[in-house]
């Protein structure tokens, strides 16, 4: 089933349209799939220069409800509805211990106060983008179309093109959208050999910026990214998943290094598939470039493929 449908959970990167990690498969005509995914992220990042600053502290739960429909002619339509909950959180001590144990970047969070929430980008003394702490907010909604150029298979490279427009449904004044329609396009490759799956993708998103932010002389930058993934079968119904994605920062025009650095997330997880219709995923994501991305993300996903498996049953002739 390809890689986990995950992405970098940095709140600024979430403002820009993105194609989640995927293989080159598309659903057959008339088949549908429904997915719910939840990403819980610890956020901690601070940096400044004489002209600008960026501060990010808190925790965020982003839940996405997505549906896919096979259109036929190697086309597939996808719609996703993301909702976001932000909080000061409870994971600070656990994340510090986790980083110490594995030797991951600490982001200098050990001496910081616990349980706070603040996300603010400032330039020349003015806030150009900030996030209000909210119980529940709708984010921007993407509409995605996939076109399979070549179906993947054993010792066969699969290729697909994907593109999406992201509608400005999130509240840009509260920091949950950029107030504009974004566009993203990408190419996805999928190769399988000996039961092991290999995936890769490259994509580019054209970012929009709300009018109030442009009036202050700042714009969100376009984002380019490249990702790779590995799917390793442990047994027929359980696969291990490892994947990584490197992307440019949409805040790179702000100035401080914590905002301008490229960001890279690596994910470790697994997928249990008790039947062709159902799949349950879990994963952990960690930033690997110090002081650049969201600190730590836990991921859970559940997918139901309606119609999957019906062609596997033998036909009975009367």
DRENLOVO-175807 format. One record per residue: residue in one letter; x negated, y, z negated of N, C-alpha, C, CB in turn. Coordinates in steps of 0.001 Angstrom, whole numbers, plus 500000, padded with zeros to 6 digits. Atoms other than C-alpha are relative to their C-alpha. Glycine has a CB too. Layout:
BEGIN
AXYZXYZXYZXYZ
...
***
This chain:
BEGIN
X499181498782500000500000500000500000499153501259500000500923500011498798
X500836498815499927497000502321500180499678500572498644500660501039500831
X500437499386501257495663504712497533501172500538499194499011501121500278
X499019499309500818497529506330494659500307501363500615499494500154498547
X499588498710499431499519509391495769499728501106498992501504499982500398
X500410499034501016497550511725493510499255501159500645499121499326498931
X500746498840499555495911515132493813499426500729498788500894500940500836
X500556499123501028493872517639491825501131500796499348498928500956500604
X498923499335500721496160519074489119499618501389499470500442499133498857
X500323498608500328494386522449488774501193500868500401498681500473500728
X498782499245499682497360524876488579499873500909501211500397500820498825
X500170499161498814495881527183491230500007499167501272498703500798499906
X499993500864498821495247524313493662501414499514500312499063498801499792
X498627500433499789498863523243493147500855501046500700500623499644498688
X499275498950499286499963526566494639499919499824501518499455501366499610
X500277500144498571498650525446498050500473498622500466498480500194500297
X499499501268499463500241522746500230498872498979500099500648500215501383
X500988501069500011498479519392500068500678498705500406499333499863498605
X499523501325499623498905515923501590499388498993499040499639499660501484
X500516500953500978498609513331498830499284498846500696501139499465499120
X500737501143499469496221510443499341500966498930500509499067499411498923
X499109500964499366497738507802501632499211499153500980501171500712500713
X500533500778498903496978505010504050500575500489501315500294498517499804
X499495499628498679497940505038507722501339499346500315498991499628501063
X498704500634499780501163503047507303501121501030500052500282498978498904
X498736499276500059504588504494508059501120498968499854500210500900501278
X498879500912500184507952502970507192500657499670501337501027500603499039
X499227500335498803509892501095509900501264500838500079500355498512500013
X498788499197499771512912502837511398501122499537499072500454499901501482
X498881500290500878515735503040508879499627499607498590500799498937500583
X500426500320501362513692501921505862499748501291499220498724499113500016
X500258498855500866513411504282502923499193499550498796501320500666499552
X500745500243501231511201504550499852500231501170499069498481499798500279
X499798498982501029511858506429496638498889499844498967501422499875499334
X501123500042500936508996507349494315500164501092498946498651500165500749
X500156499002501055508644509100490978498588499866499452501076499821498864
X501359499992500518505187510096489809499846501090498960498987500193501131
X500208499038501075504091511868486636498510500118499707500777499584498727
X501407499727500285500687513494486070499923500921498785499283500642501237
X500177499182501209499778514750482585498533500418499920500436499213498700
X501343499466499809496736517025482643499593500906498845499918500762501313
X500619499090500958494477518654480089499218501061500771499069499228499007
X500595498877499282493365522112481283499081500776499063501098500928500583
X500899499180500802490301523947479980498879500517500894499427499194498797
X501010499411499123488128526369481955499939501500499751500313499702501495
X500186498575500234486672529814481238498744500475500732499901500303498479
X501167499408499378484314532096483149500272501425500400499571499196501201
X499812498593499644483715535746484022498728500581500594500429500815498775
X501100499150499574481517538300485718500448501437499740499618499760501525
X499581498634500326481574542110485432501289500452500691498905500945500355
X498826499558499262484412542392487985501254499145499768499682500016501453
X498839500884500048486655539401487310499793498900498969500271499390501380
X500071501082500978487480536506485006501090498988500292500131500542498558
X498975501042499903489370533236484895500036499239498690499725499035501196
X499809500726501249490816531553481809501111498984500187500328500965498833
X498993501060499879492704528250481642499876499080498789499826499193501339
X499991500841501186493654526397478462501433499525499769499444500768498750
X498672500527500252496597524102477791500160498608500573501048500920500574
X499684501291499406498313520974479050501221500134500893500237498937498913
X498973499874498964500648520359481960500511498619500405499445500752501232
X499363501204499474503115517642482965500668500362501316501034499403498985
X499407499759498685503956517589486671500635498696500485498926500523501025
X499247501170499570506655515140487730500555500256501395501142499669499000
X499572499840498614507442514598491409500952498881500381498789500024500949
X499025500942499458510501512932492890499919500085501520501459500308499482
X500252499982498562509827511927496494500812498923500704498507499809500287
X499318500967499160511722510185499261499397499978501384501483500308500076
X500519500160498640510453508799502574501011499238500847498633499265499991
X499072500633499073512434507745505621499280499672501294501216500907500269
X500548500382498702511237505772508640500923500453501118499781498484500072
X499196499423498922512432507607511755499942499192501287499547501404500275
X500226500698498742511256505131514365498993500736500851501302499830500762
X501016499419499105508784505795517188498748500406499214500576501229500749
X501200499809500816505991505606514543500015501312499222498773499951500875
X499859498756500758507334508650512688500614499720498630500864501018500778
X499470500118501355508115509085509008500175501393499410499066499134499106
X499701498724500650509705511969507084499911499821498490501409500525500412
X500125500036501453508909512738503442500417501338499412498558499651499581
X499606498811500755510479515215501008499645499752498541501535500319500170
X500385500145501409509137515814497494500502501204499210498455499856499855
X499524498941500894510589517800494597499172499932498716501546499851499693
X500824500012501213508014518672491898500556500949498937498554500383500338
X499637499155501135508895520020488452498842499973499010501338499519499326
X501181499817500838506357521310485928500409500413498591499056501050500614
X499843499626501406506256521508482130498622500369499468500646498836499155
X501283499560500535503468523496480447500094500176498489499552501314500670
X500011499983501451502438523436476793498574500176499495500622498712499435
X501314499960500625499564524028474386499427498617499795500073500719498684
X500416501396499978499451520261474029499443499468498697498999499818501041
X500452500746501175497959517753471653498736499175500266501107499086499522
X501068500916499603495046516112473514498584500522499755500149499677501438
X501327499396500069492143518441472663498973499092499325500075501315499261
X500971500829500720490448516207470085499704498704500747500511499682498597
X500197501254499268491011513032472125499139500210501239501348499400500400
X500791499729498794489557514634475290498538500250499639500574501211500764
X501384499762500433486471515833473406499300498680499705499966500910498752
X500593501312500315485853512310472087499789499183501280500906499217499008
X500118500731498737486455510833475577498774500472500780501277500178500851
X501148499456499265483900513159477175498681499617499319500112501535500111
X501221500372500721481345512450474451499642498535500248500170500254498491
X500259501434499858481730508683474843499449499662501377501276499205499745
X500405500329498642481354508634478655498951500960500571501207499989500890
X500987499049499511479007511615478991500490500902501109498818499277500468
X499425499126498981481403513593481208499836501469499599501493499665500220
X500114498573500333481265517423481453501015500398498928500201500863501261
X499160499618501136482669518984478258500711501331500222499161500077498742
X499431498684499696483506522423479770499854500970498826501475499859500373
X500199499149501181482285523949476446501265500136499165499522501378500424
X498742499902500720485620523125474829499898499638498519501005499122500650
X500106500462501384484299521690471534500217501117498981498647499372499776
X499800498963501022484110525044469640501290500809500168498832500941500014
X498825499179499721487364526426471132501162499646499072500425499834501459
X498793500297500785490644526726469142500847498942500696500831501280499774
X499187501089499483493075523826469570501438500458500225499966498806499042
X498564499832499825496640523798470916500452501305500626500642499868498712
X499623498730499389496591527092472871500449499796501444498830500989499944
X499653500003498577498129527869476283499750501383500582501480499576500214
X500261498755499278496804530542478646499400499660501353499051500938499191
X500564500116498656496202530647482419500076501377500626500759498924500873
X500003498623499519495121534002483827498762500244500851500053500996498819
X501087499567499121492999535244486760500054501514500092500105499342501422
X500034498534500052491914538874486490498904500526500908499782500498498553
X500960499339499114490164541176488937500107501505499781500258499630501504
X500035498556500265489091544760488202500984500392498907500307500782501277
X499182499689501150490965544640484931501481499718500149499827501393499669
X498588500279499776494292543541486446500218498504500224500525500806501202
X499659501407499818495976540133486359500549499801501410501032499531498932
X499554500263498629496263538876489960500820498722500093498803499912500935
X499173501211500064497773535513488973499939499447498589499527498929501036
X499940500608501320498916533996485696501169499023499965500141501081498889
X498944500997500154501143531149484516500665500202498647499437498551500133
X499243499934501244503875531572481917500215498594499456501355500712500216
X499675501278500642504354528777479438501502499772500103499536499979498505
X498584500262499745507663527178480440500339498559499641500352500284501477
X499536501338500290509712524204479341500165499156501242501285500059499262
X499797500741498752510601523225482915500135500995501143501259499079499914
X499971499117498837509993524913486279499915499182501279498852501023499939
X500120500570498663510586523908489877498789500597500694501284500248500829
X501140499523499219507419524150491989500392500063501478498758499077499796
X499737499939498561507129524656495766500275498603500546498809500643500746
X499528501276499459508817521895497786499407499755501389501545499976500064
X500564500307498682506914520238500696500918499103500836498645499331499838
X499340500852499014508499518725503824498910499473500921501119500781500806
X501146500609499323506096516266505477500447499064501111499133499243499001
X499760500904498879506047514450508819498713499253500315500510500775501248
X501155500837499662503702511539509589500224499335501356499753498927498903
X499970500650498690502884510136513040498875498974500038499857501046501166
X500991501072499979501131506771513183499483499804501421500600498683499454
X500624500180498690498700506616516086499601498549500239498779500900500130
X500472501386499886497465503088515349500283499308498670498459499933500365
X499640500708501224498835500581512837498791499285499417501128498998500269
X501122500717500613496312499206510317500291498511499901499696500565498611
X499878501440500159495681495500509925498657499417499640500547499347501272
X501261500652500329492996492948509089498983500232501113500212498491499768
X501056499639499044489771494120510805500512500939501086499418498745500642
X499429499071499032491794496834512513500145501380499346501378499483500523
X499939498645500530491421500578511951501348500629500306498871500857500576
X498752499287499837494703502375511377499779501502499925501004499560498949
X500126498549499956495105506081512133501382500642499958499232500444501264
X498741499249500050497844508577511319499697501481499854500900499510498833
X500036498554500180498355512323511591501160500394499103500066500750501367
X498953499516500894500309514121508876499964501524499961499832499408498574
X499889498554500131501547517651508563501172500349499110500152500666501371
X498925499610500908503732519548506127500104501514499952499764499428498586
X499757498607500392505282522900505415500485499969498556501053500714500955
X499602499947501399505732523885501789500855501239499783498762500007499061
X499036498915500170508772525994500957499760500726498676501441499457500060
X500301499212501205508398528837498395501124499948498971499732501447500380
X498927500176500973510867527422495864499553500261498564500557498607500107
X500516499737501339508593527909492833500038501482499674498579499475499868
X499951498608500457508799531111490787498591500592500048500593500098498556
X501341499428499827505782533096492029499670500996498898499885500682501362
X500263499031501063506184535750489310499565499329498709501231500843499746
X500388500732501202505747533099486611498819499077500247501170499200499477
X501214500755499705502846531382488403500204498609500530499193499913498807
X499713501360499544504585528272489780500173499894501517501245499494499320
X499971499987498546504371529181493475499207501187500495501448500047500532
X500723498854499444502583531546495834500903500948500780498887499518500897
X499056499082499389505724533118497272500048499974501507499694501348499572
X500062500048498548504978532123500870500136498549500482498677500624500507
X499978501322499377505429529193503274498564499594500352500911499994501277
X501325500538499687502227527111503424500118498931501085499329499415498729
X500079501039498979501164524782506237498736499197499769500019500608501434
X501154500869500159498846521766505960500057498902501049499946499400498576
X500103501088499032497634519226508541498821499125499612499840500543501456
X501083500895500354495473516146508125499999498737500824500076499655498555
X500166501293499325494165512896509617499650498959498953498898500068501114
X500151501057500996494294509603507682499584498707500691501316499796499204
X500512501257499458492337506397508373500153498901498965498522500140500428
X499694501140500872493002502915506960499386498765500640501558499822499788
X500657501196499475490838499790507378500049498906498934498522500306500422
X499862501106500937491323496345505789499163498807500476501490499597499845
X500847501145499656488868493473505666499855499123498766498599500462500525
X500124500930501103488879490360503502500898500328498826498597499956499546
X499081499631501069491839491671501524499694501321499339500006498951498976
X500389498715500580490002494884500592500442501122500930498465500061499753
X499552498867499202491452498201501748499086501201499822501424500372499631
X500824498797500005489404501281502680500800501116500657498634499767500738
X499260498881499446491008504672503259499146501260499968501309500216499233
X500680498707499963489792508138504166500951501017500618498655499918500809
X499186498943499396491392511460505004499254501316499976501344500139499273
X500499498633499959490532515012505938501192500897500291498861500177501076
X498845499121499816492942517945505783499617501452499768501136499598499056
X500203498550500184493233521726505862501350500655499793499258500639501226
X498761499296500328495905523951504320499803501504500129500470499643498578
X499977498535499886496702527563505194500834500533498845500583500473501395
X499354499558501235497539529283501906500667501360500175498983500062498865
X499326498714500064500034532077501397499727500689498673501499499826500207
X500198499205501211499882534850498792501187500931499812498676500808500071
X498858499124500251502766536693497147499604501461500177500560499767498589
X500267498599499692503093540386497954499354500770498869501259500670500379
X500563499262501130502317541674494441498520499716499827500742499655498723
X501412500351500117499019539787494422499193500629501128499822498478500006
X500692499350498879498060541068497899499835501486499744500764499776501312
X500081498566500282498806544618496750498861500331499038501319500494499423
X501117499804500929496148544162494052498656499676500641500194499142498762
X501240500237499271493576543256496709499458498588499912498978500922499516
X500461501376500112493439539490496140500887499088500842499993499542498526
X499269501010499231494463536545498328499529498613499610499820500221501516
X500375501394500166494551532819497738499341499514501290501239499125499637
X500752500468498833492014531174500060500572498679500505498502499837499655
X499632501291499429492792528317502456499187498893499326499773499992501539
X500649501134500668491878524871501130499744498883501008500870499480498821
X500378501181499211490008522106502995499562498896499052498860500337501019
X500373501104500886489482518659501538499700498744500797501113499723498985
X500294501309499445488142515183502235500113498986498865498577499962500668
X499802501013501028489074512020500372499685498608500513501419500048499486
X500267501403499683488106508336500293500623499139498912498464499723500126
X499401500889500975489632505323498573499631498553500257501495500158500005
X500286501426499940489050501643497829501094499260499237498586499678499414
X498978500825500633491750499055497063499489498564499951501364500089500768
X500643501294500204490416495812495587500989499030499352498728500149499125
X499049500941500583492728492811495041499363499164498899500563499091501077
X500395500872501092492366491062491695500787498697500077500218500692498637
X499138501119499693495290488764492401501064500514500963500634499379498703
X499085499623498942498157488804494874500879501191499621500862498825500364
X499083498935500383500374491157492852499334501122499209501122499427499197
X500678498938500750497680493324491206498710500396500703499706499548498551
X501179499463499331495079495566492877499394501112499159500354500519501409
X500707498885500604492432497857491411499792501091501044498649499540499407
X500095498863499089492174501358492936498937500969499503501364500713500135
X500988498961500278489249503788493065500049500986501157498553499399499814
X499958499009498928489426507036494990499448501332499509501437500176500523
X500579498701500328487880510506495113500401501000501072498450499912499875
X499683498933499046488664513838496733499199501248499645501528500312500005
X500757498754500118486496516914497274500750501080500748498548499846500550
X499256498934499344488213520223498038499428501363499638501478499931499624
X500413498634500271487444523921498292501001500665499061499866500800501312
X499170499319500992488829526282495669500791501136500644499131500542498855
X499183498905499492491733528565496525499718501313499275501467499650499875
X500355498796500754490383531023493899498578500472500277500166499748498522
X501419499717499807486925531277495435499704501476500272499476499173501133
X500235498569499786487396534972496329500024500780498694501039500565500953
X499900499298501279487895535798492628498640500431499485500682499124498971
X501339499593500387484191535753491839499280499083499043500062501312499411
X500742500845500950483251533738488718499752498604500556500760499896498678
X500359501313499462481538530417489406501052498942499667498640499565499459
X498987500990500359484252528490487560501195500054500946500465500217498564
X498906499874499030486706529795490174499548499731501424500610501379499919
X500474500081498620484503529627493288499440498632500377498952501040500228
X500579501309499693482976526138492985500999499091500713499513499330498721
X499190501101499490484253523260495086500430499115498825499211499170501067
X499467500851501063486310520800493041500063498559500492501403500488499547
X499978501407499636486048517024492997500593499191498859498585499499500348
X499384500900500962488257514492491226499734498556500418501520500270499885
X500112501425499756487579510775490890501069499301499158498560499472499661
X498873500684500623490417508393490039499716498503499893501293500246500800
X500059501441500220490440504881488571501395499541499578498918499623498918
X498660500442500355493665502905488412500302498611500516501019500966500527
X499548501300499536495690499896489360501435500059500481499862498968498901
X498629500103499499498873498837491106500497498575499818500083500422501491
X499319501280500156501194496005490101501197499985500935500439499760498519
X498944500110498996503502494872492924500719498674499796499422500107501450
X499317501267500267505923492242491591500815499492501172500893500148498815
X499263500396498802507817492222494919499695501009501091501541499911499728
X500227499011498942507619493911498344500765501301499782500387499415501332
X499190498818500212510241496354497102499445500929498915501392499589499647
X500369499226501175508645497498493839498491500074499827500633499403498762
X501408499841500352505267498898492840499890500968498834499169500503501214
X500269499158501165504039500344489552498521500348499997500412499287498669
X501385499537499979500847502465489459499646500713498708499761500926501192
X500523499232501131498687503873486684498572500395500339500063499179498656
X501348499564499699495466505841486820499534501104499078499915500455501418
X500633498920500734493052508245485163499128500786500969499166499457498800
X500801499134499143491491511225486949499084500879499179500894500857500878
X500992499215500729488348513061485866499237500881500975499029499082499219
X500805499116499160486518516073487291498541499597499897500188501483499592
X501396500422499990482929515348488305499053501143500344499810498868500984
X500821498797499835481691518874489099500282500886498797500309500753501365
X499797499311501269481167520696485805500617501380500205498678500126499252
X499385498668500057483337523749485076500562500421501350498983501031499525
X499426499658498705485397523698488249501465499614500120499220499338501092
X498673500550499714488589521601488115500759499719498714499885498719500832
X499236500469501146491332520323485861499197498938499265501376499444500437
X500920500776500812489684518498482988500253498497500065500081500456498584
X499702501422500122491480515146482721501483499801500309499639499457498569
X498605500262499639494683513648484173500321498526499828500282500441501448
X499449501352500068496699510554483300501181499927500962500435499628498535
X499014500114498916498952509274486111500807498719499863499304500039501372
X499110501149499911501961506959486289500885500181501226500857499840498701
X499156499928498811503922506142489446500842498748500149499151500207501246
X499096501113499746506886503942490365500643500207501367501083499881498880
X499425499895498660508038503225493932500952498844500272498891500031501060
X498990500975499564511111501426495265500178500136501502501365500211499254
X499840500001498547511119500506498962501297499293500363498790499316500695
X498689500534499648514679500034500144499911499384501390501100501110499947
X500093500693498718514787497454502903498722499214500150500111500977501122
X501265500736499896511241496223502332500221498538499664498929500607499068
X499915501418500253510933492462502507501127499294500729500146499779498566
X498881500684499362514132491841504428499579499298501275501110500979500298
X500459500653498780512183491009507585499124498799499691499241500984500872
X500820501144500369510151488478505597500835498727499886499281500272498686
X499133501167500156513162486201505114500294499386501370501320500388499282
X499716500639498707513750483607507862501444500245500411499718498486499935
X498659499809499470516756484182510091500697498651500144499954500736501356
X499196501214499872519535481623510088500880500120501236500864499759498725
X499181499954498788521106480855513443501272499129499806499168499505501243
X498731500719500100524758479785513566500243499169501267501169500991499771
***
